[in-house]
Amino acid sequence: MLQAGLDRSIGITLIETGQLDEAEAIYRQLLAENENDEKSRNELAYIQKLRNERNN
């Protein structure tokens, strides 16, 4: 649980610095470890939203 929280914090920092691929990898790994991880699922949706906004 503690490691997941740390990974999630790293993912947020990566998103804030525009490193979306790296953040996505972290959240996908967290989901692989716990498919019910709604926080990671939400972060992945947010990453996709940011990518869509960049492409418009």
ZAMARPA-129138 format. One record per residue: residue number from 1; residue in three letters; x, y, z of N, C-alpha, C in turn. Coordinates in pm, whole numbers. Atoms other than C-alpha are relative to their C-alpha. Example, Ala and Ser with C-alpha at 12.3 -4.5 7.8 and 13.67 -1.06 7.14 Angstrom:
REM residues 2
1 ALA 89 -119 0 1230 -450 780 90 120 0;
2 SER -82 -119 -6 1367 -106 714 -77 109 73;
//
This chain:
REM residues 56
1 MET 82 -120 0 0 0 0 86 126 0;
2 LEU -88 -116 -6 276 242 90 69 23 -134;
3 GLN -68 -14 129 461 169 -235 -95 55 -106;
4 ALA 98 -50 98 144 228 -438 -20 150 18;
5 GLY 15 -143 -25 104 567 -270 120 80 -49;
6 LEU -121 -67 49 463 659 -348 1 4 -153;
7 ASP 5 4 146 425 546 -708 -102 98 -54;
8 ARG 103 -94 43 105 747 -739 51 144 8;
9 SER -57 -134 -15 288 1056 -611 101 30 -109;
10 ILE -96 -17 109 565 1004 -863 -76 23 -131;
11 GLY 81 -17 121 302 968 -1135 -56 140 -12;
12 ILE 54 -137 1 143 1299 -1038 110 100 -38;
13 THR -113 -90 32 483 1471 -1050 35 -11 -148;
14 LEU -30 18 142 548 1322 -1393 -104 68 -88;
15 ILE 104 -69 76 213 1449 -1519 24 150 4;
16 GLU -21 -144 -15 286 1796 -1383 119 51 -80;
17 THR -118 -40 77 619 1800 -1565 -10 -42 -147;
18 GLY 24 32 141 466 1679 -1892 54 -134 -46;
19 GLN -55 132 36 616 1330 -1882 -112 -104 4;
20 LEU 122 80 -2 293 1159 -1973 25 -148 -25;
21 ASP -28 142 27 439 836 -2112 49 -71 125;
22 GLU -55 58 -121 631 774 -1792 -108 -14 108;
23 ALA 109 6 -98 329 856 -1575 -97 -112 -37;
24 GLU 91 105 45 110 628 -1784 55 -138 37;
25 ALA -61 130 -32 354 340 -1734 -18 -33 148;
26 ILE 17 23 -144 336 383 -1356 -144 -39 31;
27 TYR 139 29 -30 -42 388 -1349 -46 -132 -60;
28 ARG 33 131 59 -69 89 -1582 56 -113 88;
29 GLN -58 100 -89 165 -105 -1351 -84 -13 128;
30 LEU 85 4 -119 -46 -9 -1049 -131 -74 -28;
31 LEU 123 71 35 -357 -133 -1230 26 -149 -21;
32 ALA -33 142 16 -181 -458 -1319 9 -69 136;
33 GLU -11 55 -135 -116 -508 -949 -134 -2 73;
34 ASN 131 -8 -64 -470 -408 -847 -99 57 -101;
35 GLU 91 -44 107 -734 -396 -1118 -115 86 50;
36 ASN 106 -83 -59 -974 -220 -879 49 138 44;
37 ASP -61 -127 -41 -745 82 -835 -62 116 -79;
38 GLU 72 -108 69 -985 362 -929 84 127 -13;
39 LYS -85 -119 8 -730 635 -854 91 -8 -122;
40 SER -87 16 118 -492 496 -1116 -81 7 -128;
41 ARG 87 -5 118 -778 448 -1361 -36 146 -32;
42 ASN 33 -142 21 -876 814 -1311 120 78 -52;
43 GLU -120 -70 48 -518 931 -1361 27 -34 -147;
44 LEU -16 37 141 -498 735 -1687 -98 76 -89;
45 ALA 99 -77 76 -818 905 -1804 45 146 -11;
46 TYR -49 -138 1 -668 1242 -1709 116 16 -99;
47 ILE -112 -3 95 -350 1164 -1906 -55 2 -142;
48 GLN 59 2 134 -565 1081 -2210 -62 134 -33;
49 LYS 61 -132 21 -754 1408 -2167 107 103 -35;
50 LEU -108 -94 28 -427 1602 -2159 56 -21 -141;
51 ARG -49 30 135 -307 1426 -2474 -97 51 -105;
52 ASN 101 -49 96 -633 1506 -2651 5 152 -12;
53 GLU -8 -147 2 -603 1872 -2553 124 48 -75;
54 ARG -122 -37 71 -247 1886 -2685 -14 -16 -152;
55 ASN 15 29 142 -358 1743 -3019 -105 88 -67;
56 ASN 102 -89 58 -635 2001 -3068 52 139 -19;
//
